[in-house]
Amino acid sequence: MNTRLMFLALGFLLLAGEAVQAQVRQRPASDQRREIVRARREAMAQNRDAMRHRREAMRLRFESLPAEQREFLQALRVARSGIIEQVKAGTLSRQEAREAIRAWVQANRPARPTQ
């Protein structure tokens, strides 16, 4: 009986030791953590730069639009902000807001330029 308990205790200690070693092995070293943090910061900086370039490209595209299309987009922004305020106030559902914006666009869309 005592030998069985001793072997069980010995087996338990061996298994517990392996589990602790497995947990220690999975944890990255401090150099790896530094590298991970550096890579994450670099990716965030790249994302910021990409967003900045996209915004600049959108601004340039907007500025190069014909005056009629520019006015349409500005009026759409104003109409859309009013509809969004109604959704926030609870007077419109999101689906009703989608339909209202689509209806406004259909009613106010400028004619396509002929090429």
Residue frames as qw, qx, qy, qz and C-alpha x, y, z in Angstrom:
[[0.000, 0.885, 0.466, 0.000, 0.00, 0.00, 0.00],
 [0.285, -0.826, 0.103, 0.474, 2.73, 2.46, 0.95],
 [0.434, -0.164, 0.593, 0.658, 4.68, 1.58, -2.19],
 [0.258, 0.622, 0.650, 0.351, 1.64, 2.30, -4.34],
 [0.107, -0.953, -0.234, 0.160, 1.21, 5.68, -2.71],
 [0.421, -0.608, 0.334, 0.585, 4.90, 6.41, -3.15],
 [0.401, 0.130, 0.669, 0.612, 4.75, 5.54, -6.87],
 [0.118, 0.811, 0.545, 0.174, 1.60, 7.63, -7.31],
 [0.241, -0.906, -0.027, 0.347, 3.26, 10.58, -5.59],
 [0.451, -0.367, 0.507, 0.636, 6.39, 10.13, -7.71],
 [0.336, 0.426, 0.687, 0.483, 4.31, 9.97, -10.92],
 [0.014, -0.920, -0.390, 0.035, 2.38, 13.07, -9.90],
 [0.334, -0.776, 0.181, 0.503, 5.60, 14.99, -9.26],
 [0.442, -0.078, 0.624, 0.640, 7.01, 13.94, -12.62],
 [0.218, 0.650, 0.637, 0.352, 3.86, 15.02, -14.45],
 [0.150, -0.941, -0.225, 0.203, 3.67, 18.30, -12.56],
 [0.425, -0.564, 0.342, 0.620, 7.31, 19.03, -13.39],
 [0.377, 0.207, 0.668, 0.608, 6.70, 18.43, -17.10],
 [0.078, 0.835, 0.527, 0.140, 3.67, 20.72, -17.05],
 [0.267, -0.875, 0.004, 0.403, 5.70, 23.52, -15.46],
 [0.433, -0.302, 0.527, 0.666, 8.49, 23.06, -18.02],
 [0.308, 0.501, 0.679, 0.441, 5.95, 23.16, -20.86],
 [0.041, -0.940, -0.334, 0.061, 4.58, 26.44, -19.54],
 [0.367, -0.727, 0.239, 0.528, 8.05, 27.92, -19.19],
 [0.461, -0.006, 0.639, 0.616, 8.99, 26.85, -22.73],
 [0.239, 0.703, 0.608, 0.279, 5.91, 28.52, -24.21],
 [0.144, -0.934, -0.132, 0.299, 6.72, 31.89, -22.71],
 [0.635, 0.666, -0.041, 0.389, 8.84, 33.91, -25.12],
 [0.636, -0.213, -0.189, 0.717, 12.22, 35.14, -23.98],
 [0.083, -0.793, -0.187, 0.574, 12.67, 38.81, -23.22],
 [0.138, -0.332, 0.522, 0.773, 14.46, 39.33, -26.56],
 [0.060, 0.347, 0.843, 0.407, 11.54, 37.74, -28.37],
 [0.053, -0.775, -0.572, 0.264, 9.07, 39.91, -26.47],
 [0.123, -0.644, 0.119, 0.745, 11.03, 43.01, -27.41],
 [0.099, -0.075, 0.722, 0.680, 11.01, 41.91, -31.03],
 [0.018, 0.560, 0.819, 0.127, 7.25, 41.25, -30.89],
 [0.080, -0.807, -0.340, 0.477, 6.58, 44.69, -29.39],
 [0.143, -0.485, 0.378, 0.776, 8.87, 46.35, -31.95],
 [0.087, 0.165, 0.820, 0.541, 7.12, 44.55, -34.82],
 [0.010, -0.707, -0.701, 0.093, 3.72, 45.57, -33.46],
 [0.098, -0.758, -0.084, 0.639, 4.78, 49.22, -33.18],
 [0.135, -0.273, 0.600, 0.740, 6.18, 49.09, -36.70],
 [0.066, 0.409, 0.850, 0.326, 2.92, 47.61, -38.03],
 [0.042, -0.797, -0.502, 0.334, 0.92, 50.32, -36.27],
 [0.113, -0.623, 0.210, 0.745, 3.14, 53.01, -37.81],
 [0.109, 0.001, 0.772, 0.627, 2.67, 51.45, -41.25],
 [0.032, 0.621, 0.782, 0.047, -1.10, 51.41, -40.73],
 [0.067, -0.795, -0.224, 0.561, -1.06, 55.09, -39.76],
 [0.113, -0.420, 0.484, 0.759, 0.99, 55.91, -42.85],
 [0.096, 0.251, 0.861, 0.431, -1.34, 53.88, -45.07],
 [0.008, 0.757, 0.624, -0.194, -4.39, 55.66, -43.63],
 [0.103, -0.709, 0.055, 0.696, -2.71, 59.03, -44.18],
 [0.107, -0.183, 0.685, 0.698, -1.99, 58.14, -47.82],
 [0.069, 0.479, 0.852, 0.200, -5.57, 56.93, -48.35],
 [0.023, -0.806, -0.413, 0.424, -7.00, 60.14, -46.90],
 [0.098, -0.574, 0.314, 0.750, -4.70, 62.22, -49.08],
 [0.106, 0.062, 0.821, 0.558, -5.69, 60.22, -52.18],
 [0.037, 0.658, 0.752, -0.030, -9.39, 60.64, -51.33],
 [0.061, -0.779, -0.153, 0.605, -8.91, 64.38, -50.85],
 [0.096, -0.376, 0.545, 0.743, -7.14, 64.69, -54.19],
 [0.085, 0.306, 0.878, 0.359, -9.85, 62.64, -55.90],
 [0.006, 0.761, 0.583, -0.285, -12.53, 64.84, -54.35],
 [0.072, -0.705, 0.092, 0.700, -10.76, 68.01, -55.46],
 [0.076, -0.218, 0.696, 0.680, -10.44, 66.71, -59.01],
 [0.247, 0.501, 0.829, -0.013, -14.18, 65.95, -59.33],
 [0.037, 0.482, 0.392, 0.783, -16.37, 68.21, -61.45],
 [0.150, -0.182, 0.333, -0.913, -18.16, 70.93, -59.49],
 [0.700, -0.195, -0.252, -0.639, -21.58, 69.26, -59.87],
 [0.804, -0.110, -0.581, 0.072, -20.36, 65.99, -58.34],
 [0.321, 0.131, -0.542, 0.765, -18.53, 67.82, -55.56],
 [0.385, -0.224, 0.133, -0.885, -21.73, 69.69, -54.63],
 [0.808, -0.168, -0.426, -0.370, -23.64, 66.39, -54.68],
 [0.680, -0.029, -0.631, 0.372, -21.18, 64.77, -52.26],
 [0.071, 0.155, -0.427, 0.888, -21.26, 67.75, -49.92],
 [0.590, -0.207, -0.057, -0.778, -25.07, 67.75, -49.91],
 [0.812, -0.101, -0.565, -0.109, -25.03, 63.97, -49.31],
 [0.424, 0.077, -0.639, 0.637, -22.81, 64.46, -46.26],
 [0.250, -0.159, 0.269, -0.916, -25.25, 67.00, -44.83],
 [0.754, -0.133, -0.266, -0.586, -28.30, 64.80, -45.52],
 [0.751, 0.000, -0.647, 0.130, -26.56, 61.72, -44.16],
 [0.208, 0.132, -0.605, 0.757, -25.55, 63.48, -40.94],
 [0.493, -0.166, 0.117, -0.846, -29.18, 64.53, -40.39],
 [0.845, -0.068, -0.417, -0.328, -30.36, 60.95, -40.91],
 [0.585, 0.099, -0.686, 0.422, -27.66, 59.63, -38.57],
 [0.111, -0.193, 0.452, -0.864, -28.83, 62.06, -35.88],
 [0.723, -0.140, -0.100, -0.669, -32.37, 60.71, -36.27],
 [0.809, 0.011, -0.587, 0.021, -31.05, 57.15, -35.81],
 [0.334, 0.152, -0.631, 0.683, -29.17, 58.21, -32.68],
 [0.362, -0.162, 0.262, -0.880, -32.31, 59.90, -31.36],
 [0.266, 0.123, 0.934, -0.206, -34.27, 56.70, -32.00],
 [0.531, 0.477, 0.183, -0.676, -36.80, 58.13, -34.45],
 [0.719, 0.485, -0.383, -0.316, -35.43, 56.00, -37.32],
 [0.907, -0.228, 0.340, 0.101, -34.22, 52.42, -37.39],
 [0.330, -0.490, 0.598, 0.541, -30.99, 51.56, -39.17],
 [0.412, 0.300, 0.785, 0.351, -32.89, 49.89, -42.00],
 [0.196, 0.888, 0.410, -0.068, -35.13, 52.95, -42.44],
 [0.178, -0.828, 0.255, 0.466, -32.02, 55.15, -42.47],
 [0.423, -0.148, 0.728, 0.519, -30.47, 53.01, -45.22],
 [0.328, 0.593, 0.697, 0.235, -33.61, 53.32, -47.28],
 [0.020, 0.946, 0.193, -0.258, -33.80, 57.08, -46.68],
 [0.271, -0.643, 0.455, 0.553, -30.20, 57.58, -47.80],
 [0.396, 0.116, 0.788, 0.457, -30.75, 55.42, -50.90],
 [0.234, 0.789, 0.566, 0.044, -33.90, 57.38, -51.74],
 [0.092, -0.905, 0.054, 0.412, -32.07, 60.70, -51.30],
 [0.348, -0.387, 0.633, 0.573, -29.23, 59.54, -53.56],
 [0.365, 0.388, 0.776, 0.338, -31.67, 58.35, -56.24],
 [0.127, 0.893, 0.423, -0.087, -33.55, 61.65, -56.12],
 [0.087, -0.949, 0.137, 0.269, -30.48, 63.92, -56.17],
 [0.717, -0.168, 0.475, 0.482, -27.86, 61.98, -58.16],
 [0.209, 0.704, -0.262, -0.626, -26.36, 64.12, -60.92],
 [0.870, 0.471, 0.013, -0.143, -26.40, 62.83, -64.48],
 [0.787, -0.233, 0.357, 0.445, -23.37, 60.86, -65.56],
 [0.080, 0.730, -0.329, -0.594, -21.01, 62.82, -67.76],
 [0.870, 0.473, 0.127, -0.059, -20.97, 61.76, -71.39],
 [0.541, -0.521, 0.485, 0.448, -17.64, 60.56, -72.66]]
